[in-house]
Amino acid sequence: MCVVKVSGEIAQQHVREVTWNPHSRIVDLLSADDEIVEVTRRFLEVAVPKEPLSAQEVVDDVAVRADVVALVDAHSVDTVLSQNESWIDTRIIGSIRDIVRTSATQPIVPGERIDIRIAGGQHTFGDVIVRAGDRSPVSLPIAFPERQYFVFLRRSDGSFSVMHPLLLVENGRLKYSSTLRATNIPLNPLEGFTVDELARRVRVAKSSWVLEGRWRLERIGR
């Protein structure tokens, strides 16, 4: 139940949770009396490190596996339906300010327009608010237009997906928009680095705990 204050009175909005089904469009899951619906991917399994990692090992892994590591200027932020309209992604339309590292198979140049997708987001269907995320209550991606981000990206079907949460650039230093907690990974592992320092670490990265098989599966969601 979500409590909202409206014109001095307390109004209650009903929140209904549904489990994500890749074969069902979100719009087909909605009922006439829905106000807020949360779509969660229950029982999703993700790879986590077998042993605790250092911040440098986190950098090494995402840098080695990324197609592009770059500084990006965000111009607009919205949400789009994905996976046959069964899911919601947050979309950033921006441009490349500076390239830190890129694979030979993914040529990209400064100034190039870029479409970035982040799994999860909030979308409105008529009068119904739908939030999609991997845990309940849903934690939504946070991004703002007219801001600059340090990003680790993988190309997918003409757009890019993030491989690590966005790092907001503020006064030359990096910060997460929301707290990053994950098994055997330091809390907010890359926060506080300067842009130049993280860029140096990314350029010399050589190893990946994922590619080396130092992982196990962990079920997220409830």
N, C-alpha and C positions, 0 to 999 in steps of 0.2 A: 504494500500500500504506500502510495506517495502522497505526502501532505503538502498542499500549496496554499499560500495566503492570497486571497483575492478580495480586494476592496475592503480590507479590514475583517473579513470573515475567513474562516478556515474551511477550505474545500479539499476533499479527498479524491484522489485519482487512483483508479484501480490499475494495478500492474499485473499483467498475465505473462507467465513464462512459457515459452514453447521450445522444443528441442529442434535444432537445425536438421532439415532433411534436404539433401542435395537434389532430390527429385521433385520437390514442391516449391512453387513460387511463394514468396512471402505474402503477396497479396491474397493468395488462396487460403492462407492460414488465419486470416483476420475475421473477426466476428463483428456483427453490427454494434454491439455494446462495448467494444474495445476502446480504451483510452490510451494506454501505454502497453506495448508488447515488447518483451525482451526475448530475442532469439539467441540461444546459447549452443555452442558445439560441445555437448557433453561427451565424456569418455574419449576425447581427442588425445592421442599419444604423440609426444614430442621427444626429440633427442635431447638429453641433458648430459653434462660431463659426469664421468664416473667418480672423479675426484675434484676437490676445489681448484679453481683456476685463479691465476693472478690477472690483474687488469691487462697486462701485456699479452697474455695468452688469449684473452677475449679479443683484443685488437688483431692479433695474428690470425685468428680463425676467420673473422668476418672479412678481413682485408684480402686474404688468400682466396676465399670463395666468392667474393663479390665480382660482378662484371664491371662496376664503376664505383669509385669512391670520389666524392666531389663536394664542393660547396655550391649550394643551390639557393637562388633567390625565389621565394614563393610569391607568386602573383595572385593566385586565387585558391580557395579551399572549399570543396563541396563534397557531396556524397553521391555514389552511383551504385546501381544494382549490378551484381556480378554472379558468376556461377549459375547461369540460367535463371537469374532473378531470384535465387534462393538465399542470397547473402548480400550484405552491404559493405562496400569499401569506402574509405575516406580517400578523396582524390586531391592531389596538389598539382596545379599547373604552374610551372616555373621555368627558370632558365639557368643554365650552367654558368656560374661565376668563375669557378676555378676547378681544374681536374687534379685530383691528388694521385689517383692510380686507376688504370683501366686495362682490361684484357685486350689482347691483340685482335680478338674477334668482335669486339664491341667498340668500334671507333665512335668517338663523340668529341665535340669541340666546344670551347667556351662560347657562350652566347646562344647555344642551341636550346630550343624549346624542349621541355621534358615533362612527361606525364607520369606522376608517381602515385602508386596505389598502396594503401595501408589497410590490412584486414580489420574490419569492424567499423562501426559508425552509426550515426542516427539519421533516419530518413522519415519523411512524413508521407503517409498515404491518406489523402483526404484529411480527416480530423484525427487520425490515429498516428501516434508517435511510435516508431519502431526503432529499438536499439539492438544492435548485433555485436556480440563479443564472445570470448571464450570462457568467461567465468560469470557467475551470478553472485551479487549484482554486477551488471555489465560495466566494465571500465572502458570508456571510449577513447580512441586516439585523439590527441590534442595537437592542433596545428593552426597557425595563423597566417593570413596573407601579409605581404609586405615585411616579412621577416626572412632571415637567412639561416639555413640549416646545413649541418655537416651530415652527409648521408652515405650509407652503404647500400648499394642497389644491385638487383639482379633483373635482367631484361626478361619480359614475359609478354608475348602477344602484342607487341607494339608499344607497351608501356613498361614501367619499371616497378618492381615491388621492393619494399624495404627488408633488409636482412637483419637490421638492428634498429631499435627505437630511434626516432629522430633526435638529433642533438642541436638544440637551439644555440645560436651564436649571440652572446651578449658581452659587449666590451672586450671582444677578443677571446673570451673563454666559453666553454661548452657546458650546457646543462640540459637535463632531461625535463620534458614538460610534465611528466608524472614519474613517481618513484618506480625504478626497475628492480624487481625482486625475482630471482630465479635460482633454482637448485644449483649449488656449487659454483655460483658466480657472485662476485662481490656486489654489495649494494651500490647501485648507480656507478658501475665500474669505470666509465669514461668521463664522469662529471669532474669539472675543475681543470681539465687539460686546456691549454691554449690551443688555438687552431694550428699554429705552427708546430707545436710539440706533437699533437696527435698525427698531423700530416707526416712528420718524420718517422714516427713509429709505424705508420701504415706502409710507407714506401719500403721499409726494410723487412716487412713481415714475410715469413717463409713457411711457417708450419700451421696446421689446422687440427685441433682435437677431433673434429668431425671426420675429416678425411683419413685421419690416422686410426679411426675406430675406437677412440677413447670415450665412448658414450654408451648410454643405456636408454631405454624408453621409459618415460614417465607419463602417467595419465593425468591430464589437467581437467578442470571443471569438476562438477560434483554430480 
